[in-house]
Amino acid sequence: MNLCYPFKNEMCELVIWDCSAIIPVSSELTFFNKGTDSVVYLLSNFIVKVSRTDRMRPVNREADILRIIHWKSKNKIVPRVLANTRYCLLMERVTGETLKKIAENSTPFELKKKIINLLIAARELDSMGIAHRELARPGEHVIFVGEKPLFLDFGSATLTEKANNLTQIFSQVFLSYSEVSITIRKKLGISEDNKQRFVELLRLYKKEKDGKNSSRERIFDEILEKIEKEL
C-alpha cells in the first residue's frame, strides 16, 4: 500500500500508519486523481482520499462535513463516508455523468428536471450553512446518478450563515459563457430577458442569509416557479 504521494519523506510513515487503521496494509490501491492537498485512490467499490505528504492537511474535517450533509439531506446529495482517520478518508464509490454529459445527452425535458434537482440540492446545502467553495467549477465537483445530483470534494468547504452554493451553481449553469452553459441555454430556450430577471433574483438571494425571518426560501421558490413556467 503506497500512500506516500508525491514522495516519501519523514511524514510518510505517519500517513501509512494512520491509514492502516481503516485499510488493510495489503490493499491494492489504484491511483485515480490528485488535488492540492490530497490524493484519491480506488479500492474495489470504494474511494480512498489521503493527505499528500508534502501538505499533510487533515481530511477528518471534510469527513465530518460530509456526515453532517448525509444526515441532514433529504436527498442524500453527497457520497457516504464509511470511515476516516486524521489523514485518510474511506467513502463509497459513486459513478455518474458530468454536467457536460447531461447537457449534451439529455432531452430538454430531462435536462430541465436534472437542473432543477441540482438547484434544489444547492439550496439544501445553503440552508445547512455549508459553503462548498469550489462550485464555480461544477464540472469537477458535480455528477448525476440518473436525475439525482451529487456534490463531490468538500476539502475546501466552510461553515457559514451566508453560503452561496445556489448562486454559484446557477451562474455557471445558466449565465456563464462556458460551452456547457451555452448548450443548456440553447436547449432550454433561455432568452436575455429571462437571464436578467434571474440575475435580479440572485442578487436579492445573495444579500440575505439563512436563518429566522430570512427571505431566501421565498426567493428560491420564485426562481423555481419561473423556471417551471417559462423554460
C-alpha positions in Angstrom: 0.0 0.0 0.0 2.0 3.0 -1.3 0.3 6.1 0.1 3.2 8.5 0.0 2.4 11.0 -2.7 4.2 12.9 -4.2 7.2 11.5 -2.4 8.5 9.7 0.6 9.5 11.9 3.5 9.5 12.0 7.3 5.7 12.1 7.2 5.3 9.0 5.0 5.3 6.5 7.9 2.7 8.5 9.8 0.4 8.5 6.8 0.7 4.8 6.3 0.2 4.1 10.0 -2.8 6.4 10.1 -4.5 4.8 7.0 -3.8 1.2 8.2 -6.4 1.8 11.0 -9.1 1.6 8.4 -7.5 0.0 5.3 -5.6 -3.3 5.4 -1.9 -2.9 4.7 -2.1 -5.5 1.9 -4.7 -3.5 0.0 -4.1 -2.9 -3.7 -4.9 0.7 -4.4 -5.2 2.3 -7.9 -4.3 5.9 -8.4 -7.3 7.9 -9.5 -6.8 11.7 -9.1 -4.8 14.3 -7.2 -5.5 17.7 -5.8 -3.6 20.4 -4.0 -4.0 18.8 -0.6 -4.9 15.2 -1.2 -4.7 12.1 -3.4 -7.6 9.9 -4.4 -7.3 6.1 -4.9 -9.7 3.4 -6.0 -10.1 0.3 -3.8 -12.7 -2.0 -5.2 -16.1 -0.3 -4.8 -14.6 2.4 -2.5 -12.8 5.7 -2.7 -9.8 6.4 -0.5 -8.7 10.0 0.0 -5.3 10.5 1.6 -3.4 13.7 2.6 -0.4 14.5 0.4 2.9 14.0 2.3 4.1 17.5 1.1 0.9 19.2 2.6 -0.3 17.0 5.4 -3.7 18.7 5.6 -6.1 16.5 7.6 -9.2 15.1 6.0 -11.1 14.5 9.2 -12.9 17.9 8.9 -14.1 17.0 5.4 -15.4 13.7 6.7 -17.3 15.5 9.5 -18.9 17.9 6.9 -19.9 15.0 4.6 -21.5 13.2 7.6 -23.5 16.3 8.5 -24.8 16.7 5.0 -25.6 13.0 4.6 -27.5 13.1 7.9 -29.4 16.3 7.2 -30.1 15.9 3.5 -33.4 14.5 2.4 -32.0 13.5 -1.0 -28.5 12.3 0.2 -26.6 14.7 -2.1 -23.1 13.5 -1.1 -21.3 10.1 -1.1 -21.5 8.2 2.2 -18.5 8.2 4.5 -17.6 4.8 5.7 -14.6 5.5 8.0 -11.9 8.1 8.5 -8.8 8.9 10.4 -6.9 12.2 10.6 -5.2 11.7 7.2 -7.3 9.1 5.5 -11.0 9.1 4.3 -12.9 6.0 3.1 -16.1 6.6 1.1 -18.5 4.7 -1.1 -17.5 4.9 -4.8 -20.2 6.6 -6.9 -20.2 6.9 -10.7 -22.3 9.1 -12.8 -22.5 11.7 -15.6 -20.9 15.1 -15.5 -22.8 18.3 -16.1 -21.3 18.5 -19.6 -22.6 15.0 -20.4 -26.2 15.6 -19.2 -26.2 18.9 -21.1 -25.2 17.1 -24.3 -27.2 13.9 -24.0 -30.5 14.8 -22.2 -33.7 15.9 -23.9 -34.8 19.4 -23.0 -37.4 17.9 -20.6 -34.9 15.6 -19.0 -32.3 18.4 -18.7 -34.8 20.8 -17.1 -35.6 18.2 -14.5 -32.0 17.4 -13.7 -31.1 21.1 -13.4 -34.0 21.8 -11.1 -32.8 18.9 -8.9 -29.3 20.4 -8.9 -30.6 23.8 -7.8 -32.7 22.2 -5.0 -29.6 20.3 -3.8 -27.5 23.6 -3.9 -30.3 25.3 -1.9 -30.2 22.5 0.6 -26.5 23.0 1.2 -27.1 26.7 1.7 -29.8 26.0 4.3 -27.3 23.8 6.2 -24.8 26.7 6.4 -22.2 24.8 4.4 -20.3 26.6 1.6 -18.6 24.2 -0.8 -16.4 27.0 -2.2 -15.5 25.1 -5.4 -18.8 25.2 -7.3 -17.6 27.8 -9.7 -16.2 24.6 -11.4 -19.2 22.3 -11.3 -17.8 20.0 -13.9 -15.2 18.8 -11.4 -17.5 18.7 -8.4 -20.9 17.6 -9.5 -22.1 14.3 -11.0 -25.5 12.9 -11.8 -26.7 9.4 -11.0 -29.8 9.3 -13.1 -31.7 12.5 -12.3 -30.0 12.8 -8.9 -27.1 15.3 -8.4 -24.2 14.5 -6.1 -21.6 17.0 -4.8 -18.0 15.8 -4.5 -14.9 17.0 -2.8 -15.6 19.1 0.3 -11.9 19.7 1.2 -12.3 23.5 0.9 -15.8 23.6 2.5 -16.6 26.0 5.3 -19.5 26.6 7.7 -21.2 29.9 7.3 -24.6 31.6 7.8 -24.3 33.0 4.2 -23.5 30.1 2.0 -23.9 30.9 -1.7 -23.8 27.4 -3.4 -27.0 28.2 -5.2 -25.8 31.4 -6.8 -22.5 29.8 -7.8 -24.3 26.8 -9.4 -27.0 29.0 -11.1 -24.4 31.3 -12.6 -22.3 28.5 -14.0 -25.3 26.6 -15.4 -27.4 29.5 -16.8 -25.4 32.7 -17.0 -21.7 32.0 -17.9 -20.1 31.9 -21.3 -18.8 28.3 -20.9 -19.6 25.7 -23.5 -21.8 23.8 -21.1 -23.8 26.9 -20.1 -24.3 27.9 -23.7 -25.6 24.4 -24.5 -28.0 24.5 -21.6 -29.4 27.9 -22.5 -30.0 26.8 -26.1 -31.7 23.6 -25.2 -34.0 25.3 -22.6 -34.6 28.4 -24.7 -33.3 30.9 -22.2 -33.6 34.5 -23.5 -31.6 37.6 -22.4 -34.8 38.8 -20.7 -35.0 35.5 -18.8 -31.4 35.9 -17.8 -31.8 39.4 -16.5 -34.7 38.5 -14.2 -32.8 35.6 -12.8 -29.8 37.9 -12.1 -32.1 40.2 -10.2 -33.5 37.4 -8.1 -30.0 36.0 -7.4 -28.8 39.4 -6.2 -31.7 39.5 -3.7 -30.9 36.0 -2.6 -27.2 36.7 -2.1 -28.0 39.8 0.1 -29.9 37.6 2.5 -28.6 35.0 4.9 -30.2 31.8 6.1 -31.9 31.8 9.5 -35.0 33.1 11.2 -37.0 35.6 9.1 -34.8 35.0 6.1 -36.3 35.7 2.6 -34.1 33.2 0.9 -36.6 30.4 0.8 -39.3 32.7 -0.8 -36.8 34.0 -3.4 -35.7 30.4 -4.2 -39.4 29.4 -4.7 -39.8 32.3 -7.1 -36.7 31.2 -9.0 -38.1 27.6 -9.3 -41.5 28.9 -10.3 -40.0 31.0 -13.0 -38.0 28.0 -14.4 -41.1 25.8 -14.3 -43.3 28.3 -16.1 -41.0 30.0 -18.6 -38.4 27.4 -19.6 
